Amino acid sequence: MVTRQAEYDLVLSGGTLLDPGQNINDRRDVAFKDGKVAAVAARIEPSSSVQEIDVTGKLVVPGLIDLHGHFYHGGTMTSTDADETCLPAGVTTGVDAGSAGWANYRAMRDHVFRGKVPRLLAFLNISATGLTLLPVVRGELQDMRHVDADRTADAIKENPGFLVGVKVRMATNAVSHWDAHTALRRARDAADKAGVTLMVHVSQSPIPLPDILEVMGPGDIATHPFHRFQEGILDKNGKIRPEVQAAVDRGVVMDLGDAGGNGDIEVIQAAIRQGLMPTTISTDFWNPPPDMGRVTYRQHELIGKLIALGQPMEDAVAAATIRPARALGIDHEVGSLNSGMEGDAAVFDLTEGSFNWEDGGNHTIEGGLRLDTFLTIRKGAIVWREGEIL
């Protein structure tokens, strides 16, 4: 007897595929083989696959990408475990936003990230030790001897495909106002020398926001722009500041970085009404001290929050898939379910009801839709299903 080898390893049948990278929002079956997307079609014969899962009535999207999280678990006191944080949210690519610097990133690369299920990348902090010393020092940029553009650039050039950019925090709890411009210039210098993206924390800045945006070019990432603190994106009349619009027009990425007071409901609503939606959706997920009262959502929850605030579902999903992939320069690998790309996907139940979303400023918004994770698929294999990491 001749046994025919199955054409596919896994087929998702009957779901609605929302893939902004391919402009698809329709019923599609998706097949995976050898860790890659093998086929997307109106119908794929279930018998052609080793495993078939009926996802009729559910939403299928490319694996979500969290552009700003903190996954140096054990390396800093507040970083989270990537498997536990990402997989229940449908996140298959997580990006650490500056938890480590040039002096300690190797432990993150070789030990903490090794063996984790999601693809993990990192922005290297311009400070030598990143966020590791925050419990004992006021901020990582208080001592400018820690800020070395050449060593930062060298580390990034030695780690292509892992270190994807430079992170600098322009925040009052990170850097003094008299050193802020210097730290920003050194971060810009490091990014330019390494030929990578610059990500700037712009919330609670000790220097004017226009000064920050002035050094940022196409593809650079302003994270936390929708915050409720001083030096925000709105002027005193609630209008988008001209420097902000000019930055958006030249291609600066406006990354949500929602946690705490950085995803202010009133600021986001005002911006969306004026046509400025978050370019990318990210969580800034980390473990705060218990007494901090920090509001933190996972990536799939933020899609529901943004939909409640007026961002169309297609745009919100794009902001969590293809756009961060483009910002990272990996949109040929992830961010879409085109045939031949990485077999990363998420399947959600669309739950209708009355849901309250909040921010760190005691604002709330009611929405009618929530995404509940049914499956997370990484490299063509189910890695999370209905509450369990597999």
PyMOL commands that set and color helices and strands:
alter all, ss='L'
color gray80, all
select helices_A, chain A and resi 20-22+46-48+82-89+105-112+144-146+149-157+177-194+209-214+242-249+265-273+290-292+299-308+313-319+322-328
alter helices_A, ss='H'
color red, helices_A
select strands_A, chain A and resi 8-13+16-19+24-27+29-33+36-41+49-54+59-62+64-69+91-101+119-125+163-169+197-201+221-223+253-255+345-358+364-378+381-385+388-389
alter strands_A, ss='S'
color yellow, strands_A
deselect
rebuild
show_as cartoon
